[in-house]
Amino acid sequence: MVRLFVPEGEGQHSLEPRYPDPLPANRNLVFIPLVSTTVAVATTAVLALIGKSRPGTLLKTTAYLSAAQLSLVPCESYGQREVNRAVFKLDNVAPKPGKWWERTKHWTVDDTVACGGVLGTLLSLSPHMLPGMSGWRRFLGMATMGCAIGGVYGELTLVHLPDNIRIEMDKARARNRKVQYERLKQDERAQESLSRFGRIALTFFTSSFIKRNLNPLSNGSGSEMGIMGPGGLQGPGPGHGSLFQQEKDQYTLMHIEFSREELNGPDLEDGYREYRDSLENRDAGALQNWLERLHKARKATATEAQYVWQHLVKKEREFYNLVDEDEEKDVLRRGLQLLNSVASDFTSRDAIFAYHIADARKRLDQIGQKEGGGQDRLLIAQELQPELPANWTDRHSPQLAADHMRLNWTRQKQLLGVLDEAVARHKDHQPEAGSPHEEPLRRIRENAVYMKKNFEATERLLKEFEEQIRRADGYDGK
């Protein structure tokens, strides 16, 4: 029950957050053996298919790959530690020294990795079990495969986080590290504490090639998944940029989610123009089809916004008629916050659809014009509201809003499960006042209480909208 290779300053700065047990303290402990073993298995399989595989090929390949990766780890770790120290100094943080290992009260993935490595090494002591292998390659190959198997076993049996939550945590950490390193790169005075090797490491970690091609958490599209917010998953897309820590008090970022299909048009990537087309090969038919899809989506969005707005007004009347500030009013307040967010999102979606409609028309006008002309003014057409009868809300099926709330409900349920598990694990732990664990535990318990209320409010609204969908489906016109 240990954590291995604990990084310097862990838990003191957002650059090195402390992951909850049983997650590994250092991801390389799992990542390096797993990559070496996986690539070795794939290589051996290919050689076997063409009849070139020999006894011991798997272990030899694993050993060579592991040795190659391990030779780079000291340079990377030393460079990262020096750059991290410069960031800590910039923020006046005195980091606690790193540790080779530290004890924990529960089994961790580090335990299973270490056990797998030890078991693999013990098996390698018998040369008769591994024909065709000798020397250091037998020991390193078996130890690496043991660590990889142990890591996978630990991830499957000990870690109960949903996959998307785990991915979000890793991406949030990678994104924050990128922001902090960029901040350091822009501060010449802060870089004075770096040695020549540290400056090389900073250049390496902040180079565009490394961020695009060597970062395993990058999705390759220029945008990264963000963190859980009131409206769901939020994160900066291309063109938005990230706010530095000192800028968060000055600006507010609002993000709107679209499905891939909704903004999947000609010469578009993640909702933004790529400008990889030309006037000569521009497909007018595809643009016209895209324009029709936009009009249809915008009309549906405008109608949905009207329904959500009327539901919001009705709920506000109910809320302001409540006098006592009790649990019921607090849950209703959280439901109103979600409804307000949904109404705001649909209004913003309407504006984004309107912009793409104007852009599609401009591109159609440019076809055949050598100078790439078209409208030189941004003309946003107002969406014509359909004639809505007095009882239209009885007929309307708010499928878009229900899908939005269902997505929130699913995410909140998963996050609530994580928080409840963390609270249960530490229910008997009462840290001393002023200890490093006091504030994190308090926040976890508070967040669990708040998330339960948010989940209840979202569940109530989702049931109301799903009931309306059933009524609309069975409407007989009477």
N, C-alpha and C positions, 0 to 999 in steps of 0.2 A: 504494500500500500504506500507507493511513493510517486512523486512527480520528478521527472528527470530533466536536466538541462534547463532549469528555470531561468528565464532571461532577466537581465539587469533592469531594474525599475518597474517590474511587473506590478500592475495594479495602482501605480502612482500617476500615470499619465495615459491619455487616450492612445498614445502611440503603442503602448504595451499593455492592453487590457488583460485582466486575469480571466481566463475561461473557467467556467464552473467544472468541478469534478463530475464525471470521470474523464473529461476531455484532456488530451495530452498538453503538457506545458509548452512543448516545442513540436510544431507540425512536421519538421524535417525527420523526427524520430520515426514517424509512420510513413511519410511521403517517400523518402529515399529508398528504403527496402522494398516498398510496394512497387515503385517505378522500375527498379532494377529487376525484380522478379517477374513482373508483367512483361517487360520487353524481352527478357531472356526466354520466357515461355513462348512468346510469339515467334522469336527467332528460331528456337528449337523446332517449333511446329512447321515453320516454312522449310527448314533444312530437312526435316523428316519427309515432307511431301516430295521433295526432289531427290531423296535418297542420299543426302549428304550428312545426315546426323550420325554422330558417333557416341559411344558410352561416355558419359560425363559432360556432354555438350551443354546441358542445362546449367549445371553447377559452375562450369568454367565461365560461361557467358554472364551468369549472375555475379560471379566474383569480379570479373573485369569491369562490368558496369558499376558495381558498388564501389570498387576502388577508384574509378574515375570520378564518381560523384563525391565520395568522401575526401578526395584530394582538393576539391573546390570548397568544401564546407568551411575549413579554417579561414580562408581568405574572405569568404562572404560574411561569416559570423563576425570576424574582426572589423571589417569595414562597416557592417551594420551597427555594431556596438559603438563605434566611434561617431558615426553620423547621429545615432540616437542620443549619445551624450551631448552633442552640440544642440540638439533640439531641447533636451532637458535643461541645459544651461540657458537657452533662450527663454524658457518659461519659468526659470528660477526653481527648478525641481532638483532636489538632491536625491539621485536614484539609489535605491538599496542594491547592494552587490548581487550579482547573479549567483546561482547555486548549482552544483552538480546534481544534487538531489535534495528533496525535502519530504518528510513523512506526511501522510494524509490519514483520515479516518475511514476512507472507503477505497475499494478497489478502483483502479484507474486503467485507462488504455496503456499508459506507460508500464504498468505491471505486466500486462499480457504481452507487450512487445519484448520486455526484458526476459520474461519466462520463455517466450518463443526463441529468442536468441540463444539463451543458455541451453535449451533443449537441443537446438540445432547444432551447437558446438559440441555437446556431449555425444551426439550421434556421429559426428565427424571424427571422433577419436578412434573409431573402429575402421581401419582401412578396408576390411573385407566387405563392409556394407556398401562401399562406394567404389566399385571397380572403375578403373580408368581415371582416377583422380588422385592427386598427391600434392603435398606441400601446402602452401598458404591458400591456394585456390579452393581446396576442399574445406578448410575451416571457415574462410570468409564467405564462400558460397552457401554453405549450410547455415551459418549464423544469419546471413541476410535473409534467406528464405524463411528461417524460423521467426525472425522479427516481422516479416511481412505477414505470415500466417497469424502470428500473435496479434498484430495490429488489426487485421480484418476481424478476427474473433472478438477482440475487445470492442471494436466499433459496433458489431452486430449484437453483442450480448449486454454491454454495459451502457452504451449511449442510447438514450431513448428520445433524443431530440428529433422532430420531423426533419426530413431532408431539406425542405425549403428554408426552415429556420436556421439550420446549420450553414447552408450556403449564404444566407443573408449575413450571418455573423462574420464569415470569412471575407465576404465582399466588403462589408462595412469596415473591417480592419484594414484590408488592402487599400480601400479608398482613402481612409484617414491617414494611413502611412504616406500615400502619394501626396496628399494635401500638406502634411507636415514637412515632408522633404522639399516640396516646391517652395514652401514658405522659407525654409532655411536657405535654399538656393538663391532667393531674392534678397537675402540679408547678408551683405558683405561683411559687416562687423561680426555677425554670429559665426561666420565661416572662419574667422581668424583662429578659433580654437582647434580647427581641423589640421591634421598633418597632411603631407602630400598624398599619402595613401588614402586618408579620409576624404580628400577632395576628389580623388579618382573614384572612390566608392560612391560619393554623392552624385557625380556625373553619371556613373553607371546606373544607379537606382532611378535617376530622373530622366534618363534618355528616352526619347519617344520609341525607339526600336525595342528597348527592353520592356516598356510598358505595354506595347502592342503585341509583341511576339513571344516574350519569355514569361509573362505573368500568367500563371495558371488560372487566376481568378478573372482575367479579362475575357469579355465575351466577343471581342473583335469588332464590335460595331461602334465603339466610341462612347457608349453609355454603360453605366454600371448599375446594378441593382442597389437600391438604397435600403433604408431602414423602415421599420413599421411605424406608420403614422396614423392619424385619425381617419384618413381616407384610404388607407391600405399601404401598399409598398410605395415608398417615395424615394426618388433619387434623381440627380441631375442628368439630363440628357445632353446630347451634343449641342453646343452653342450656349448652354446655360452656364457652365462652369461651376465650381464648388466655392462655397463661402469659407473663408478662413475663420478661425475661431473668433478673432477680434471683430469680424464683420457681422457676426450673427445678431448682435444687438442693433445693427443699423438697417438690415434688410430682412425681408420675408420672402421665402421661396414657396411658390405654389405649383404643384405638379398635377397634371391630368393624365389619367391612364386611358389608353386605347388598346383594343385587341390588334394583333398583327394585321388582320385582314382589313380593318377599318381604314388604315392609312397605308395600305399596300397598293400604291399607284405607280404609274410610269415615272422613272427617274427619281424615286423616293426611297430613302433609307431611314427607318425609325421616325417617319413623319417629316423629314427634312429633305430638301432638294439636294441631289448629288452632282448635278451639272456634268453628267457623263454622256449626254445626248448631243445631237447636233441638229441644226435646222434642216439639213438635207435628209437625214434618216428618221426624223421624228414621225411617229405613227399617229396620224390624226384619228383613226378609228379607235385605238386604245385610249387616247385622251378623251374622246367623246364618251366612251363607255365609262371611264373614270369619273367624268363630270356627272353623268346620270346617277352613278352610285353615290356620289357626294350629295346630290340633291335629295335622294331618297333617305340617306342617313341623317341629313340635316332636318328634314321634315319630321322624321321619327323622334329626333332629339328634342325639337321644339315642342312637340305634343307632350312628350314625357316630362319636360321641364314644367309645362303648365300644370300637369297632374300633381307632380311633387310639390309645386308651389302652393296649390290649393290645400293639399294634405298638411303642409307645413303651417299654413295660416290656421287651419282647424286645430291642430295640436297646440299652437301658441295660445289660442283662446283658452283651451283646457289648462294649460300650464299657468297662465296668469290669474286664473280663478282659484288656484290653490294658495292658501294662506300660510299653512304650516310648512316650515322648512324641514321635511322629514325624508325618510328613505325613498318613498314613492316619488316625491318631487325631484329628488336627485336623479333617479333613474329616468324620469320623464325629461329632465334637462339634458341628459346625455343622448336620449333619443332625438331631441330637437337639434343638438349639435350635429348628429349624423345626418338628419334630414336637411339641415342648412348646408352641410358640406355637399350632399348629393345635388341639391338645387344649384349651388354655385358651380359644381363640376359640369352639370348639363349645360348651364349658360356658357361656360368657358368652352365646352365642346362645340357648341353652336358657333361661337366666334372662330374657332380653329377650322371647322368645316367651311365657314364662309370665306376664310382666307384661301383655303385650297381651291375653292370654286373660282375665286378671282384669279388665282395663279393658273389654273387649267385653262380658263378663257384666254388669258394672256398668251399662253403657249400656243393655243390654237390660232390666235391672231398672228403670231410670229412666223408660222409656217409659210414659206414662199417669200418672206421678206429677207433680203440679203443682209440688211443691217440689224436684224433681230429686233425689230421695233415692237409694236403693240402698245397697249395703254400705258401712258407714262404717269398715270395717277392710280392709286389703289382705290378701286371701286368695290366696296362691300355691299352686296345686295341684301336688303332687309328680307328676312324670311316671312312670306305671307302666311299669316295664321289661318288655318282652315276654319270654316264656319262650324262652330261647336254648339250643338243644341244644349238646352238647359240641363238635361240629364246625361250629358256625355260621359261624365265620370263613372256612371253605372256601367257603361259599355266598354270603357277603356281598360285594356289589360296592361298594367305597368311592368312589362317583362324586363325592360332595360334597367329600371330602378331596382327591381327585385334581384336581378343578376348582380348588380353593384353591391347590394346589401348582403347577398348570399356569399359573395367573395369576402367581404369584411367579416361576416359571421364565421366563415371557415378559418380565416387567418387568426381571428381572436380566439377561437376555440383551441387552435394549436398552441398559440402563445400562452393561453391560460393554463393548458396542460403542463407546459414547461415551468411556468411560475409556481403552480401548485406542487409540482414535484420538488422544486427547489425549496419551497417553504416546508414541505413535509420532511425533507432530508435534514433541515437545520432547525426543526421545531424545538428540539431540546437544547439547542446551542444558544447560550446567552453570553455574547462577548463582553469583555470588560469595557467600561466607559473609556472612550478615547483610543481604543484599539483599532487597527486598520480594518477589521472585519465588521465593526459596529455599523458604520454608515451603509456599506453595501447590503448587509442583511436587512437593515431598516427599509431601504429602498425596494428590495425584493418583496418584502411583506406588504408594503404600501401599494406597490404596483399590482400585486395579486388582488388586493381588495378593489382597486380602481378598475382592473380588467374584468372582474366579475360583474361589476355594475355596467360597464360598457357592453359586455356580452349579453346581459339580460336585456338592456335597452335595444340592442341590435336584433336580438331574437324576437322581441315583441313586434318591432316594425316589420321584420321579415314575414312573420305570420300574418300581419294585417295586409301586406302587399300580396302574399300568396293567396289569401282568402279573396281579395279583389280579383285576382287573375281567374280563380275558379268561378266567381260570380259572372265575370265578363264572358267566360267561355260558355256558361249556361244561360246567357241572357236571351230572352225570347221576344224582346221588343215591346213587351206590354208596359 
